Structure formats: C-alpha cells, structure tokens
C-alpha cells in the first residue's frame, strides 16, 4: 500500500531578510521561483523571528517555544534529547527525515536520534560550495590591515566553465526526491542552506548581477538616524566599518541580493523536480529563514545578538500545500515558530507538549490573521553566563580549534573583542512589536521605541519622547505580561501524588 500522508520540504536559507525578496516588494532583485511559490501558495507578509541569531531562532522553530523557555539564547546551546521538537514528532509518526545542510539546531545525541546512521539522508557541513570540484575563489581579498578586511565582502566564486554549480546540499536533495518510490514513508526534507549568510560571496554571474550605484539610495544611512543603540557605533568601530564608503556598502548589498538570486535558482530546481516526479501532489513546501542581515543598512553588516531591527527579525514565510488558497497574502503579524504546529496539523499529529505557537492552517485555507497579535523576540547575554559570549576562550579547549579571540585573522574576531571589552553592548534584551509600534527593552544601554506608521525604516528612536509616554507604558506592560504568561510550561500529563 502507498502512504499518502503529507510530505514536507522545509527550504531554509540562512540570514535572508524579507525586504530583500522580490515578492516582498524588493524593486531590484530577481527571484522568479519565489514569485512562483507566492503565486501558488500563501505568503505571510509580516513573519518575525524569536531571536536575531541562528541557533536560538532555529530552536524556537522546532519547539514552538520562546528562547527563554529552555535557555536557548546563544549559538552554543542547541536542542537536547529531553526537549520536544517537530522532527521527533514526525520521526515517531513514521516519517523519513532527510537533512542536507548546516546544523546549528540539534545537539549531536539528538541529531543521531533524528537521522540515524543512513548516510543517504544526511549531509552536514557549513558550506557545500567552497570545496566543490572545479570551484575557486570566495576568499577574503583584503589584507588584515585594510579597513575592508572585516567587512565580510569576499571575492566571487569562479568555475572552469564560467557557470554556477548547484550547492551539494541541493544536489543531494534532488537525488533524494528522484529516488522516492511508491510505498515509501512520508518524508520531511530539511534544507538549511548556508546562503545568503556572510561572507558575502557567490558565483560571478550573481556577484555582478546588480549595480551598486543603483542601490545606494535604498540603504539606510547611519547619518540619518537618531537615538540608535550605542552598540551599533561600536560595531562600526571594531569592524572598521566607519572607514568605508556608502559605495562599498552598496556593493555589499548588491552581492547579498545576488546571493538571494542564487538561492532562488536552487529553489527552482526543487520545484521542477516536484513537478516532474508528481510529488507536488502531496508535498508541502515551506520557504523561510532563521533571521535577516543588515547587509549595509545603518553602515552595518551581519547581525548582533541583541539587535532588534526589522532587518534582522522580519523574514519571508511562504507555504505551498495542496489545495491551499493560491496567491493569498496574510497581512497580519505571525511568528516564525508557528511553522511547528502548522506542519504537525498538516501531518495529522498533535503536539504532546505545551507551546506558544499558533497553527497557520486557517490562513492556508484563506483566512485572515489576528490583527491584534503582537510578536516578540529576545536576545543577549548576562555577565554571569560567560559561556554564552563569543569571546569565551574556553569554547574549543582540547579540540585543536582556536576560539574567536585567539584568531585576529578571523572575521569574527572584532565581534568577540567588542563583547570582551564592552560586554554591556550585548546585554539581555526583549522586544514587542505590534502593527503600529515597536518597543525594545535592555538591561543596559539604550531602550528603543519606533512609530512604525511614521517611521517604518526605524530611523528615529522616540523612547524618550514624552509624546509617546502612554504608548511606551502600555507596551512595557504588555511585554511584562508576556514574560509572566510564557515564563514556564506545564506538562500535559499529570503525575500520581501517592506511593505505589
């Protein structure tokens, strides 16, 4: 007998912000396969992540929990076997879990449980292009004394043919899809690919696809901002970004958009294979990202653990599932971890743990979202938890690897050095965003408040403006309520109070 349960492809590029995607209104970038997916599926216009950094955000996606629920605020604390997760639910329900791409999510013991020892269903690495046969380039072209050295802008990849090659993780995914036979188990194909995560580099065709001169006006200049957190100026100082020109940041942004177009090419390969094999008939495609990237905005690159700009928190989310309302756009806010209960409902599985995410299945069928829904994010570290900081020198003790602080030639050295010398610049932070306002509260340094109706680009911090006092107090009260309501989770099963 054939198993007709829902299959899933979870296409999860790293660090793709929403406004850099064509169907989210970007006027420059070409992403025809994202356009196609939005036309055939349902697009969530305002999807926000729960943390601006890779691992914490991914942990939330898998559990439907905020990062404070199990202490997932750092890059180094991944899901452990005692924690529930989407992939365990699917695995226990008889699904094959195929995973081609980076991890930044499960601890090794949990990863082995989910994937087993079938090498045909796993390919784990941070990059699958750099070492590909016939591929060269992609290196830092600057000397360590150059102001551009820590900018993450690298040289393009080159091939012997002059044409781009497909990331090995996608090649493995295509092989997996082509190998599926009638009667096979349903599958979850997880594709956490590395692009467009910095360094900013891609094949020449895409590297030079967009003209930086035409992008300068799109960038948010730090000179036009007021009241932004002081850590932003420190980032510019430690990375020497304050010595770079607007034209240089425009080139960074142009390459970032080129990386998105390359990612789009890979999405197209997947969609074509689903069409050709007929798997599209019972496969849900989810396309999103773990967080965004400044990519030149505010004179900044990459991200920061307690920065709460929309550039870092607002990501694309498009879901195409059989019989969805094609072309529907959900304008109301949702949270990225809503993917977990949505996938479970489509698979006919009920979560056994308490969580705070909401299923988006009604919206897939054409419903509107919740216009009153606020979304939340948090990040940063405390001095009493030094292992969280990126300057922690004991990180790789005994492994033969250098810590970020031990390697001044590494691109993350300035980040580690700043956190060592100014630990308050990465303090604990929480954010609430409604459809009209955003409040950011920190344990040290500047708090932020933005009037998103008047200032959607978040250029002017009005936290200290008395005209916004009532709004600020209301949002602070709502943020406290959220922390109280989500402070813990009660198990769904009860225990006997007697002796046996």
C-alpha positions in Angstrom: 0.0 0.0 0.0 1.1 3.5 -0.7 1.5 6.0 2.1 -0.4 9.2 1.1 0.4 11.3 4.2 1.8 14.7 3.6 5.4 15.2 2.7 7.3 18.3 3.5 10.2 20.3 2.1 11.5 22.9 4.5 13.7 25.2 2.4 15.6 27.3 5.0 18.2 29.7 3.7 20.3 31.3 6.4 20.0 35.1 7.0 17.5 36.1 4.3 15.6 39.2 5.3 12.1 39.8 3.9 12.6 43.1 2.2 15.4 41.5 0.1 13.0 39.2 -1.6 11.2 40.0 -4.8 7.7 39.0 -3.8 8.1 41.1 -0.6 8.5 44.3 -2.6 12.2 44.5 -3.4 12.3 46.5 -6.6 15.7 45.2 -7.8 16.3 41.5 -7.0 15.2 38.8 -9.5 13.7 35.8 -7.8 11.2 34.2 -10.2 10.9 30.9 -8.2 10.0 32.8 -5.0 7.5 34.7 -7.1 6.0 31.5 -8.4 5.8 29.9 -4.9 4.0 33.0 -3.6 1.6 32.9 -6.5 0.8 29.2 -5.9 1.0 29.2 -2.1 0.3 31.5 0.8 2.6 34.4 1.6 2.8 35.7 5.2 3.8 39.4 4.8 4.9 40.0 8.4 6.7 37.0 9.8 9.1 37.7 12.7 11.7 35.5 14.3 12.1 35.0 18.0 15.8 35.7 18.1 18.2 37.5 15.7 20.8 34.8 15.8 20.9 31.4 14.0 20.7 28.7 16.7 18.2 30.3 19.1 15.9 31.1 16.3 16.1 27.5 14.9 15.4 26.1 18.4 12.2 28.1 18.6 11.1 27.0 15.2 11.4 23.3 16.2 9.7 23.6 19.5 7.1 26.4 19.3 8.8 27.9 22.4 10.5 31.2 23.1 14.2 31.1 23.7 13.8 31.9 27.4 11.7 28.7 28.0 14.8 26.4 27.7 17.7 28.9 27.8 18.4 28.9 24.0 19.9 32.4 23.8 23.3 31.6 22.5 24.9 29.9 19.4 26.3 27.2 21.6 23.2 25.8 23.3 21.3 23.5 21.0 18.3 21.3 21.4 19.0 18.3 23.7 17.2 15.0 23.9 15.0 15.9 26.8 13.3 18.6 24.7 10.4 18.1 22.3 10.7 19.0 18.7 9.0 18.9 15.3 11.3 16.4 13.8 11.0 14.0 16.7 7.2 14.1 16.3 7.5 13.4 12.6 10.1 10.7 13.2 7.9 8.9 15.8 5.0 9.1 13.4 6.9 7.1 10.7 8.4 9.9 8.7 11.8 9.7 7.0 13.8 12.8 8.0 16.3 13.8 5.3 18.7 16.7 6.2 21.1 18.3 3.8 22.8 21.4 5.0 24.1 23.0 8.2 23.0 22.2 11.8 23.1 25.0 14.4 20.0 23.3 15.9 20.3 19.8 17.4 22.9 18.5 19.8 24.8 15.5 18.5 22.9 12.9 20.5 19.6 14.4 19.4 20.8 14.6 15.8 21.7 11.0 15.8 18.3 10.1 17.2 16.5 12.1 14.4 18.7 11.0 11.5 20.0 7.6 12.5 23.0 6.3 10.5 21.6 6.4 7.0 24.2 8.5 5.1 21.8 8.8 2.1 19.6 11.1 4.3 22.2 13.4 5.8 24.8 15.8 4.7 26.1 18.1 7.4 28.5 21.0 6.8 28.6 24.7 6.9 29.3 25.2 3.2 29.0 22.9 0.2 30.4 25.2 -2.5 33.9 26.1 -1.3 35.2 22.6 -1.6 33.3 21.6 -4.7 35.4 20.3 -7.6 36.2 23.0 -10.1 35.3 25.9 -7.8 37.8 28.5 -6.8 37.7 32.0 -5.3 35.4 33.0 -2.5 38.3 34.3 -0.4 38.9 37.4 1.6 40.7 39.6 -1.0 41.9 42.2 1.6 44.9 42.2 3.9 44.3 42.3 7.6 45.3 46.0 7.8 42.8 47.1 5.2 39.7 48.7 6.5 37.6 46.4 4.3 39.1 43.2 5.9 36.4 42.6 8.5 33.5 43.7 6.2 32.6 40.1 5.1 32.8 41.1 1.4 34.8 38.4 -0.3 35.7 37.7 -3.9 33.3 35.8 -6.1 33.3 32.1 -6.7 34.7 31.0 -10.1 34.3 27.8 -12.1 36.2 26.4 -15.0 33.1 26.7 -17.2 32.1 30.2 -16.0 28.7 28.8 -15.0 27.5 28.4 -11.4 27.2 25.0 -9.8 24.4 23.8 -7.5 25.2 23.6 -3.8 26.0 20.0 -2.9 23.1 20.0 -0.3 20.6 20.7 -3.1 22.2 18.1 -5.4 21.7 15.5 -2.6 18.1 16.8 -2.1 17.3 16.3 -5.8 18.8 12.8 -5.7 16.6 12.1 -2.6 13.4 13.3 -4.3 14.2 11.4 -7.5 14.7 8.2 -5.5 11.3 8.2 -3.8 9.2 5.2 -4.8 5.5 4.4 -4.3 5.0 2.9 -0.8 7.9 4.8 0.7 7.4 6.5 4.1 6.3 10.2 4.0 9.3 12.5 4.4 10.5 15.7 5.8 13.3 17.1 3.6 15.1 19.8 5.6 17.4 22.1 3.6 19.1 24.6 5.9 21.5 26.0 3.2 24.2 28.4 4.1 23.4 31.4 1.8 22.9 34.3 2.0 24.8 34.2 5.3 28.1 36.2 5.2 30.7 36.2 4.0 29.1 38.0 1.1 30.2 35.9 -1.9 28.6 34.0 -4.7 29.3 32.9 -8.3 30.5 35.7 -10.6 27.2 35.8 -12.6 25.3 36.6 -9.4 28.1 38.6 -7.7 27.9 41.2 -10.5 24.1 40.8 -11.3 23.1 44.1 -9.6 24.6 47.6 -10.0 25.7 49.1 -6.6 25.2 52.6 -7.9 21.5 51.9 -8.3 21.2 50.6 -4.7 22.8 53.4 -2.7 19.5 55.2 -2.2 17.9 52.1 -0.8 20.4 51.8 2.1 19.6 53.3 5.5 22.5 55.7 6.3 23.7 55.9 9.9 24.0 59.6 9.5 20.2 59.9 9.1 19.3 58.0 12.3 18.6 59.4 15.8 18.9 57.6 19.1 20.1 54.2 17.8 21.8 51.9 20.4 25.5 52.7 21.1 26.5 49.1 20.3 25.9 50.0 16.6 28.7 52.6 16.7 30.9 50.1 18.5 30.3 47.5 15.8 31.3 50.1 13.2 34.4 50.9 15.2 35.6 47.4 15.9 35.0 46.2 12.3 36.4 49.4 10.9 33.1 49.9 9.0 33.2 53.6 9.9 36.1 53.9 7.4 34.1 52.5 4.5 32.1 54.5 1.9 28.4 54.3 1.0 29.5 52.9 -2.3 31.2 50.0 -0.6 28.1 49.2 1.5 26.1 49.3 -1.7 28.4 46.7 -3.2 27.8 44.5 -0.1 24.1 44.9 -0.6 24.4 44.1 -4.3 26.2 40.9 -3.6 23.7 40.0 -0.9 20.9 40.4 -3.4 22.9 38.3 -5.9 23.2 35.5 -3.2 19.4 35.6 -2.9 19.0 35.2 -6.7 21.3 32.2 -6.5 19.2 30.8 -3.7 16.2 31.3 -5.9 17.9 29.2 -8.6 18.1 26.3 -6.2 14.5 26.7 -5.1 13.6 26.4 -8.8 15.5 23.1 -9.1 13.4 21.7 -6.2 10.1 22.9 -7.6 10.9 21.5 -11.0 11.7 18.1 -9.5 8.5 18.1 -7.6 6.6 18.8 -10.8 8.4 16.1 -12.8 8.1 13.4 -10.2 4.5 14.2 -9.3 5.5 14.6 -5.6 3.9 18.1 -5.6 0.5 16.4 -5.2 1.1 15.6 -1.6 4.1 17.8 -0.6 4.0 21.0 1.4 6.8 23.4 0.6 7.8 25.8 3.4 10.3 28.6 2.5 11.6 30.9 5.2 14.8 31.9 7.0 16.1 31.9 10.6 16.7 35.7 10.6 17.9 38.6 8.5 21.0 40.6 7.8 21.9 44.3 7.9 23.8 43.9 4.6 24.9 47.5 4.6 22.0 49.2 6.3 22.9 51.6 9.0 26.6 51.1 7.9 26.4 47.6 9.4 26.9 44.0 8.3 25.8 40.6 9.5 23.7 40.8 12.8 24.1 41.3 16.5 22.7 39.1 19.4 20.6 41.8 21.0 19.7 44.0 17.9 16.0 44.1 17.2 15.8 45.9 13.9 13.3 44.6 11.3 16.3 44.0 9.1 17.2 41.1 11.4 13.8 40.0 12.6 11.5 40.2 9.6 11.9 37.1 7.3 9.9 35.7 4.4 7.5 32.9 5.0 5.7 31.2 2.1 3.9 27.9 2.4 2.5 26.0 -0.5 0.4 23.0 0.3 -2.1 21.0 -1.8 -5.5 22.8 -2.0 -4.3 25.9 -0.3 -5.8 29.3 -1.4 -3.3 30.1 -4.1 -2.0 33.7 -4.1 -3.4 34.5 -0.6 -1.4 37.1 1.3 -1.7 37.3 5.1 -1.1 40.9 6.1 -1.3 40.3 9.9 1.8 39.5 12.0 2.9 35.9 12.7 5.9 34.4 14.4 8.4 32.1 12.8 7.8 29.3 15.3 4.2 29.0 14.0 5.8 26.6 11.5 5.9 23.8 14.1 2.2 23.5 14.9 1.3 24.2 11.2 3.4 21.3 10.0 2.1 19.0 12.7 -1.5 19.8 11.8 -0.9 19.2 8.1 0.7 15.8 9.1 -2.2 14.9 11.4 -0.1 14.9 14.5 -0.9 16.5 17.8 1.9 18.1 19.9 2.4 16.4 23.2 4.0 19.5 24.9 2.7 22.9 25.8 3.9 25.6 23.5 3.1 29.2 22.5 3.0 29.0 18.7 -0.2 29.1 16.6 -1.1 26.9 13.6 -1.4 28.8 10.3 -3.6 26.2 8.6 -6.6 28.5 8.7 -4.6 31.1 6.8 -3.5 28.5 4.3 -7.2 28.0 3.6 -7.8 31.7 3.0 -8.5 33.1 6.5 -7.0 36.4 7.7 -4.6 36.5 10.6 -5.1 38.1 14.0 -4.9 41.9 13.6 -4.2 42.4 17.3 -1.4 39.9 17.6 1.9 41.3 18.9 5.1 39.4 18.2 8.1 39.0 20.5 11.8 38.5 20.3 14.7 38.4 22.8 18.4 38.0 22.9 21.7 39.0 24.5 23.7 37.6 27.4 24.4 38.2 31.1 27.8 38.6 32.8 27.1 35.5 35.0 26.9 33.3 31.9 30.4 33.8 30.2 30.0 30.6 28.1 27.4 32.4 26.0 29.7 35.2 24.9 31.5 34.9 21.6 34.8 35.9 23.3 34.7 32.8 25.6 38.2 31.4 25.2 37.5 28.0 26.6 35.0 27.2 23.8 37.2 24.9 21.9 39.6 23.8 24.6 41.2 20.4 23.7 39.6 20.4 20.2 42.6 21.8 18.3 40.4 24.8 17.1 41.1 28.4 18.0 38.4 30.5 19.7 37.3 33.7 18.0 39.5 35.7 20.5 42.6 33.6 19.6 42.4 34.3 15.9 42.7 38.0 15.0 42.7 37.0 11.3 39.2 35.5 11.6 36.2 37.6 10.5 34.5 37.1 13.9 37.5 38.5 15.9 36.1 42.1 16.1 32.8 40.7 17.4 34.5 38.7 20.1 36.7 41.6 21.1 33.8 44.0 21.4 31.9 41.6 23.6 35.0 41.2 25.8 35.7 44.9 26.2 32.1 46.1 26.2 30.0 43.2 27.5 27.1 45.5 28.2 26.8 46.1 24.4 25.3 42.6 24.1 23.1 42.7 27.3 19.8 40.9 27.7 17.1 42.4 25.6 13.4 41.8 24.9 11.2 43.2 22.1 7.5 43.6 21.5 6.2 44.6 18.1 2.6 45.5 17.3 1.3 46.5 13.9 1.9 50.2 14.8 4.8 50.3 17.3 8.0 48.5 18.4 9.4 48.6 21.9 12.9 47.3 22.8 13.9 47.0 26.5 17.5 46.3 27.5 19.1 45.7 30.9 21.9 48.1 29.9 22.2 50.9 27.4 19.5 52.4 25.2 15.9 51.3 25.1 14.1 51.8 21.8 10.6 52.8 20.6 9.6 53.2 17.0 6.5 54.6 15.5 6.2 52.2 12.6 3.4 54.1 10.9 5.5 57.2 10.6 8.9 55.6 10.6 8.8 52.1 9.1 12.6 52.2 8.4 13.2 52.6 12.2 15.4 55.7 11.8 14.3 57.7 14.8 14.1 56.3 18.4 11.3 58.0 20.2 11.6 56.2 23.5 12.4 59.4 25.5 9.8 61.5 23.6 7.1 62.5 26.1 4.5 62.5 23.3 4.9 58.7 23.3 4.8 58.2 27.1 1.4 56.4 27.2 2.3 54.2 24.3 5.6 53.3 25.9 4.0 52.4 29.2 1.3 50.3 27.5 3.9 48.4 25.6 6.1 47.9 28.7 3.1 46.5 30.5 2.3 44.1 27.6 5.9 43.0 27.5 5.8 42.2 31.2 2.5 40.3 30.8 4.1 38.3 28.0 7.1 37.3 30.2 4.8 36.3 33.0 2.5 34.2 30.8 5.3 32.5 29.0 7.7 32.1 32.0 7.2 28.3 32.1 5.3 25.5 30.5 3.3 22.9 32.4 3.4 19.3 31.1 0.2 18.0 29.5 0.4 14.8 31.6 -0.2 14.5 35.3 1.7 12.6 38.0 0.3 10.4 40.8 0.7 12.1 44.2 0.7 8.8 46.1 3.0 5.9 46.7 2.8 2.6 44.8 
